Amino acid sequence: MPTLDIPFPLNGIVHKMLDFAENWAPDLVRVYPDNVALACASVIGVRAKAFITINMMPCNAEVMLIGVPSSGKTTTMTIVRMISSDILMRSGTPEFIEQEMSDYIATNGFLQGVISMDEFARTLKHKERGRYLADMYYLLKCIYDCECIESGRITTKSRFIPRCSYLMNIYMAMTYEDYVGVSNVVDEAFIRRVLVLEYPERLPKRLHRRSMKGLRVVREIMSDLDRCQVNVNIDENLVGHIEAAINEIDSMASRISYACAESCIAYFLRIMAWRAIDRAYTHNKMEKSDTFFDLAAKYLA
C-alpha cells in the first residue's frame, strides 16, 4: 500500500480504477500504481474524494446527486454502479429540487427570505448561469440548514427530501466569469475552492505545449532535489514514463474532456513531487529543515 500522506484514503476501491489506467500506460501503472490511481480517479470524470465517500456509505444508502447539467452526475453514478450495486443513486437539477419543495414554497411564499419562487424560475428561464448557480447554492444551504455546502462532501440528512438519505453537491463547473456579479452573495471560501478544483473552461483543442510544460515541471523538481543533494530514485526514466502517460492522456482527452485530462496531469505531477520529497525525507536524505518545507510548499501548495 502507498505511504503518501494525501487528503483521502487510497483503499481497494480506488485501486480498482487502475484497470482503466492500464489501457493507457501499463509501465507507469506497474511502477507508480498509487499515483496513477489518483490521476485515473480524476481523468474519468469523478473526483476521487467524492467517489470514495459514496462507496464508503452504508449499503442501503440512497444518494441524491445535485448539480448543473454536465457537472458529472451521470458519470459518477455510472462508475459507482460498476463497483457497487447496493447504493441507490439519483440525480437532479435545481429545477427538480424546486419541484420537490413546491409545497413548502407555496406555504411560505419564499425560502427563508433568500430565494423567491418567481425569481428562481426567472433566472432558470433566462439561463443566467452565474445567478442560476448562486441560487442553487443558497437553495441547497437552506434545504440542509447548514453554514456552507462543500462540493463533494456529504451533507446532513435531508429535512425536505425524505426519500433520500444523503445529498451530495457535485462540483458545479463554474467559470470565472460566472462569479461576476454573484461574488458578493457566494462566500469567498466556496469561490476559491471551486476555482482551484475546476478548470475555468474546457480546452478547445489538444495542446502539445501542455505536455512539454508538464515535463519541464518534472525536470525542475529533479533539479531542485539535486541542488539540495537529495539522491532519490527519480531520473530520466521517470521523465520518459511521464511523457508517455501525458501523451496517452492527451490522446484520450476528446473522449473524456480536456478539463479532466488536464486535471489528471496536474494530479500526477503534484503527487510525483510529493513522492520525491517525502521519499527523500523518509530515507534520511534530507534534513527536516527549511529547505524541506520550502520544496514541499513550492510543489504542493
N, C-alpha and C positions, 0 to 999 in steps of 0.2 A: 504493500500500500504506500502511496506517496506520503511524504512527510511535510509537504509545503503548508505553510500557515496561510490559508486562504479563507475568505469570509463565508464559505458554505462547504458542507461535507462532500468529499469525494467518495461516495459509497457505491455499492454494487449497481445501483440504478444508473448512475452517471456512466459507469464503465460499460454498461450495455450500449451506450452511444458509440463506443469505439467500432462497433460493427459498421456504422456509417462511414467513419473516418478511414477504415481500412481500404475502402474503394478509392481513396484519394492518394494516400501516401503510406503504404504499408511499412516501409523502412522507418519512417518517422514515428509511426504508432508503436513499433516494436521498441524503439529506443526511448521515447518520451511519452508513454501512454497517458500519464496524468495531464500533461499539457494539451495533448490532442483531445482528450475528453472535454476539457474546458472549452477549447475552441469549437469543437463539434457541437456542444450544447448551444453555443451562440449561433453558429452558422446555419443550423437547420431551422432557425426562426423562433426559438423559445429560450428565454433567459434561464440559465441553469438554476438559479436560486428559486425562481417561481416553479420550475419543473419539479425540483426535489421536494419543495414544500407540499405540492399536491400529492406526490407519491408517498409522502410520509403521513398522510392523513388516514383516519380510520377507514376500513374497507367499505363501510356503509355510508361514507360521506357523500353529500350532494354539493357540488361546487358550481356556483354561478360565475362565469367569466364575463366581466363587463368591459367594454372598450369600443372605441370608434371603429368604423369599417377599416379593414386592413391592419388592425393593430396586433394580430397574432392569435386571436381567439381560436379559430378553427385549427390552425397548426398545432397549438398547444393541446387541444382536445384530441387530435389525431395521434400525436406522439404519446400522450398519456395512455390512450386506449391500446396502443401497441404493446405496452408493458404491463398495464393493469386494467382489467375489465371490471373491477369491483367498485370503482369510483364513478358515480353518476355525474356527468358533465353537462352543463347547459351554458348557453351563451346568450348575450343580449346587448342591444344598443341602449343608449339613454331613452329612446322612444319606448322601448319595452318596459323600462323601469317606470317611466311616467304612466304607462297604462296600468301597471301593477298597483300603482299608488293612486289611481284615479279617485277611489272613494275617499281616501284621506285628503287629497287636494280639494275635492268637491266640498268636503265638510268644512275645511279650514280656510279655503279660498287662496291660500298661498302656503309655501313650505317655510315655516319659521322666519318669515319676513325676508327670505333670500331670493327665492325664485317664484314668480307668479306663473300660473299655468299658461296664460296667454303669451307672456313674454318668452317663455321657454319654447313654445310652439312656433313663435315668430322667428326666433333665431335658427331653429331647425329648418324652417321653410326657406329662409333666405340663405342657408348654407354659410353663415358667418362662422367659419371654422374656429377662430380663436374664442369667440363668445360661446360657441357651442361646447367647446371643451371645458371652458371655465365653468359654465353652468352644470355640466356633467360632474365636474369635480365637487362643486358645492352640493349638488344633489346627493351624491354618494356620502359626503360628510354628514349631511343631515339625516339620511336614512340610517346610518350606522352610529350616529350620535358620538362622533369621535373628533378629536382635535385635528388630526391630519391623516390622510389616506396615502400610503406609500405604494407606488407601483410594485407589483409582485409580492406584496405582503398580504397574508390572510387577515381580514379584519374580524371584528366581533360578530357574534351570531346576529342574524338579521332580525329586526323588530317588525319590518313591514313586508317582508317576503318570506313567510313562514315555511314555504315548501322547500326552501334551500337552506342548508345548514351554514354554508360559508359563502362569502363573496370575495372574489379576487379581482383587483383592479389592474388589468394588464396595461403595460406601457402605452401611453396614449399618443405616440408618434407625432408630437407637435413640432413644428419647425420654429425657428427663432422668430420669424415674422408673426406666427400665431400668437405670440405673447404680447405683441404690440397692442396696447390699449387694454390689456387684461392683467398686466403685471401688478397693478395696484390692488387687485382682488384675489390673486393667487399667491400664496405665501412664497417667499424667496427661496426657502429650502426646497420646496417642491419644484420650482422652476429650475434651480441649479441641478437637482437630481436628474430631471428628465433631459436637460440639455447635455449633461455629461454622458448619460447612458444611451441616449438615442441620437443618432447622427441627424443633422438638420435636414438633410434631403437625400434621396437616393441618387447615386451617381448616374449620370446619363449614359456613360459608356465604360467599357473595360479600359482601365488606365494602367499601362505598363509602368508608368513612373511610380505608382503606388508600391509595386514590388521592389523597385530599386530603393525607395525610401525605407522600406522595412529592412532591407539588407544593410543599409547604412546604419540603422539603429543598432542592429546586432553587432556590427563591427565597432561602433562606438562603445558598446558595453564591453566588448573584448579588450579594446584599447584601454579603457578606464581600469579594468581589472588588472591588466598588465602593468600599468603605471603604479598601481598600488601593490605590486609584487604578489599578486594572487595567482596561484597556479592551479586552475581547475580544469576539468575535462571539457573544455569548450574550445574548439579550434575551427579550422576552415571546413572540416567535415560537417559540423553543426550548421555552418552557413549554407552549405550545399543542401542539407536536409530542409532548412527553412525555405530556401529558394524553390525547391521542388514543391513543397507544401503550398507556398503562396501561389505558384503558378497553377497548381491543381485547384485551389480555392477560387482563383480568378476565373478559371475555365468553367466552374460551376455557378458563377455569380448570376448568369442570366436565368438559371433555373430556380434560384432561391431569391435573393435580392442583393443588389450591390451593397446596401447598407449592412446586411447580415455578413456578407463576405468581408467587408472592411472590419466589422466588429470581431470576426473570427481572427483575423490577422492581428488586430490590436490586442486581443486577449492572449494570443500565443506569444507575441513579443514581450508583453508585460510579464507573463508568468515565467518566460525564459530568463528575463532579467532577475526576477526574484529568485529563481532556482540557482542561478550563478552566484548571487550574493549570499544566499542562505547556505549553499554548499560550502562556499569558501569559509564562512564563519563557523559552520558546524565542524569542519575538519581543522579548525585552529590555524587556518592560513590567512586569517585577517583578524587583527585585534578588534575588540569591541571598543571602537573609538569614534571620533567624529567622522573619520573617513568612511567607516561602515555605514553610519546613518546618513551621511551626505549622499552616498551612492544609492542607498535604499530610497531616500526621498526623491532623488532625481528620476529614478525609473519607475517608482511605484506610487507616486503622489496621485 
